[in-house]
Amino acid sequence: MDIIPQVVFFVVGVPIVYLFSKALKLRPEPLTIADPRKEASLVFLVIIVMFIVTSAWNVFTYNIIIPTLQPDERPPFDVISVLFTAFIYATLLLPLIMAMKRTGQKHGSIGITGKNIWRMLTLGLLLSAVFFTVTGFYALSSGGGFTSFSPSLAYGLIAFTINSFSEEIVWRGYTQTRLIAYGGTLKGVVATSLLFALWHFPTSYQYFGVALEALASALLLFPVSLLFGYIMIRSQNIIPSSIFHLFCNWSILFWRIPTL
């Protein structure tokens, strides 16, 4: 686990995001959040519920499902894994939906809007193209590299799409916008990025089995989350960060990076 690539990822990524957003002439207006104090309180309630649900799903997955599978019993991604991913994230989005319904918040308040949609799609795809290219060179230099298209690769793309858009809705669309409205841009982005990283602790703990190692692994996501947060600030729309998030995840599978 190395923090340096993650920091470089953020430091290099920020100016690229800025230049692309300027080139696309994006002039986003901050999203209006009614009663920021109440919304911020609900954010932490939603996060607590999500943390409990995530922990329960990880215990179920690593202690019940995975032990029943034989090595190479099925591809890394298939129809079942896609459906399982969709079901898990549906349960995770439910607390957010209930919180928004309770306070009467519309989907536009979490960055789900069709405004400037082609520019949003372009920003997300441009950032992804840069990352995908750099990752490909890294994979080749480290013994990986693309082999061939496969059903597993396609199912992985679907699964990561569900994963990435759901996480961006929760963290950048819902959490970050409300914490920024309550505490300001810097505090809101930093707090959201830290919470996003810590939210991965249950998964890391189930994988590593050692608390400190799992915590270190989870915190490595902090710089990456900061970059996702900055993309949201520059666009005020979850589409660019979701697309970028998707290809950050899928590139590992596509390029078969051996060290990740």
C-alpha positions in Angstrom: 0.0 0.0 0.0 1.7 3.2 -1.2 0.3 6.7 -0.6 2.5 8.4 -3.2 0.6 7.3 -6.3 -2.6 8.4 -4.7 -1.2 11.9 -3.9 0.2 12.2 -7.4 -3.2 11.1 -8.7 -4.8 14.1 -6.9 -2.1 16.7 -7.5 -2.0 16.0 -11.3 -5.7 15.4 -11.6 -6.8 18.8 -10.1 -5.3 21.0 -12.9 -6.5 18.6 -15.6 -10.0 18.8 -14.2 -9.7 22.6 -14.1 -8.4 22.9 -17.7 -11.0 20.5 -19.1 -13.9 22.3 -17.3 -12.6 25.7 -18.5 -12.3 24.4 -22.1 -15.9 23.1 -21.9 -17.0 26.6 -20.5 -18.6 25.1 -17.5 -19.9 27.8 -15.1 -21.8 25.8 -12.5 -23.8 27.4 -9.8 -23.6 25.9 -6.3 -26.7 23.8 -5.5 -29.2 25.3 -3.2 -29.8 23.3 0.0 -32.7 24.3 2.2 -32.0 24.3 6.0 -28.3 23.2 5.7 -28.1 22.4 9.5 -31.0 19.9 9.3 -29.6 18.4 6.1 -26.1 18.0 7.6 -27.6 16.2 10.6 -29.5 13.8 8.3 -26.3 13.2 6.3 -24.6 11.7 9.4 -27.7 9.6 10.2 -27.7 8.3 6.7 -24.0 7.5 6.8 -24.4 5.6 10.1 -27.1 3.5 8.6 -25.1 2.9 5.5 -22.0 1.9 7.7 -24.2 -0.7 9.5 -25.7 -2.1 6.3 -22.2 -2.2 4.6 -20.7 -4.1 7.6 -23.6 -6.6 7.6 -23.3 -7.2 3.8 -19.5 -7.7 4.2 -19.9 -10.2 7.0 -22.5 -12.1 4.9 -20.4 -12.0 1.8 -17.0 -13.0 3.2 -18.3 -15.5 5.8 -21.2 -17.1 4.1 -21.1 -16.7 0.3 -17.3 -16.7 -0.5 -16.5 -19.9 1.5 -19.1 -21.8 -0.5 -17.4 -21.0 -3.8 -14.7 -23.2 -5.3 -11.6 -21.5 -6.9 -12.4 -20.7 -10.5 -16.0 -21.9 -10.0 -17.2 -18.9 -12.1 -15.8 -15.8 -13.7 -15.0 -12.8 -11.6 -18.1 -11.1 -12.9 -21.3 -12.7 -14.3 -25.0 -12.1 -14.2 -25.3 -13.2 -10.6 -22.6 -10.8 -9.4 -24.2 -7.9 -11.3 -27.6 -8.6 -9.8 -26.0 -9.0 -6.3 -24.2 -5.6 -6.8 -27.5 -4.0 -7.8 -29.3 -5.4 -4.8 -26.6 -4.3 -2.4 -26.6 -0.7 -3.7 -30.3 -0.5 -3.7 -30.3 -1.2 0.0 -27.6 1.4 0.5 -29.5 4.1 -1.4 -32.7 3.4 0.5 -31.8 5.5 3.6 -30.8 8.4 1.3 -34.1 8.2 -0.6 -36.0 8.2 2.7 -34.1 11.2 4.1 -34.7 13.2 0.9 -38.4 12.3 0.9 -38.7 13.3 4.5 -37.3 16.8 3.9 -38.8 17.3 0.4 -35.5 17.5 -1.4 -35.6 17.1 -5.2 -33.1 15.1 -7.3 -31.6 18.3 -8.6 -30.3 19.0 -5.1 -28.0 16.0 -5.4 -26.7 16.9 -8.9 -29.0 14.7 -10.9 -29.9 17.0 -13.7 -29.9 17.1 -17.5 -28.5 20.6 -17.7 -25.5 20.8 -20.0 -25.6 17.0 -20.2 -23.4 16.7 -23.3 -20.7 18.8 -21.6 -21.0 16.8 -18.5 -20.6 13.5 -20.4 -17.7 15.0 -22.3 -15.9 16.1 -19.1 -16.3 12.6 -17.6 -15.1 10.8 -20.7 -12.1 13.1 -21.3 -10.9 12.6 -17.7 -11.5 8.9 -18.1 -9.6 8.7 -21.4 -6.5 10.4 -19.8 -6.6 8.1 -16.8 -7.3 5.0 -18.9 -4.3 5.7 -21.1 -1.9 6.4 -18.2 -3.1 3.2 -16.4 -2.6 1.2 -19.6 1.1 2.3 -19.8 1.5 1.5 -16.1 -0.1 -2.0 -16.6 2.3 -2.8 -19.4 5.3 -1.7 -17.4 4.2 -3.9 -14.4 3.5 -7.1 -16.2 -0.2 -6.6 -16.9 -2.0 -5.4 -20.0 -5.1 -6.0 -21.9 -5.6 -9.6 -23.1 -9.0 -9.9 -24.8 -12.6 -9.0 -24.5 -14.7 -11.4 -22.5 -18.2 -11.6 -21.0 -16.7 -11.2 -17.5 -15.2 -7.8 -18.7 -18.6 -6.7 -19.9 -20.4 -7.8 -16.7 -17.6 -6.0 -14.8 -18.4 -2.8 -16.6 -22.1 -3.1 -15.7 -21.3 -3.9 -12.1 -18.8 -1.0 -11.8 -21.4 1.4 -13.4 -23.9 0.5 -10.7 -21.2 0.8 -8.0 -19.8 4.1 -9.2 -23.0 6.0 -9.9 -24.5 4.8 -6.6 -21.5 5.9 -4.6 -21.3 9.3 -6.4 -25.0 9.9 -5.7 -24.4 9.2 -2.0 -21.1 10.9 -1.4 -20.7 13.7 -3.9 -24.3 14.3 -4.8 -25.9 14.0 -1.3 -23.2 14.2 1.4 -20.8 16.7 -0.1 -23.4 19.2 -1.2 -25.0 19.3 2.2 -21.7 19.5 4.2 -20.5 22.3 1.9 -23.8 24.2 2.4 -23.4 23.8 6.2 -19.6 24.2 6.7 -18.2 25.7 3.6 -16.4 24.3 0.5 -13.1 23.2 2.0 -14.5 21.6 5.2 -17.3 20.0 3.2 -15.0 18.4 0.6 -12.4 17.2 3.2 -15.1 15.8 5.6 -16.8 14.0 2.7 -13.6 12.6 1.4 -12.6 11.3 4.8 -16.0 9.8 5.5 -15.9 8.1 2.0 -12.5 6.6 2.8 -13.6 5.4 6.2 -16.8 3.9 4.8 -14.5 1.3 3.0 -13.1 0.2 6.3 -15.5 -2.7 6.8 -14.7 -4.1 3.4 -10.9 -3.7 4.0 -11.2 -5.3 7.4 -13.0 -8.4 6.0 -10.2 -8.6 3.3 -7.1 -8.0 5.5 -8.4 -9.2 8.9 -6.2 -6.7 10.7 -7.7 -3.4 11.9 -4.7 -1.1 11.3 -3.9 -2.5 7.9 -7.6 -2.2 6.9 -7.7 1.4 8.2 -4.5 2.3 6.2 -6.0 0.7 3.1 -9.2 2.6 3.5 -7.5 5.9 4.0 -5.6 5.5 0.8 -8.8 6.5 -0.9 -8.8 9.9 0.7 -6.8 11.7 -2.1 -8.9 9.9 -4.8 -12.1 11.1 -3.1 -10.8 14.6 -2.9 -10.4 14.6 -6.7 -13.9 13.2 -7.2 -15.1 16.0 -4.9 -13.3 18.6 -7.0 -14.9 17.3 -10.1 -18.3 17.7 -8.5 -17.4 21.3 -7.5 -16.4 22.1 -11.1 -19.6 20.6 -12.5 -22.3 20.5 -9.8 -23.5 17.3 -11.5 -22.8 13.7 -10.6 -22.3 12.6 -14.2 -18.6 13.6 -14.7 -17.4 12.2 -11.4 -19.5 9.0 -11.8 -18.1 8.3 -15.2 -14.5 9.0 -14.0 -15.2 6.8 -10.9 -16.4 4.0 -13.2 -13.3 3.9 -15.4 -11.0 4.3 -12.4 -12.5 1.0 -11.1 -12.9 -0.8 -14.4 -9.4 0.0 -15.7 -8.0 -2.4 -13.0 -10.0 -5.2 -14.5 -9.5 -4.1 -18.1 -5.7 -3.8 -17.9 -5.3 -6.7 -15.5 -3.0 -4.7 -13.3 -1.1 -7.3 -11.2 -0.1 -5.1 -8.3 -3.7 -3.9 -7.4 
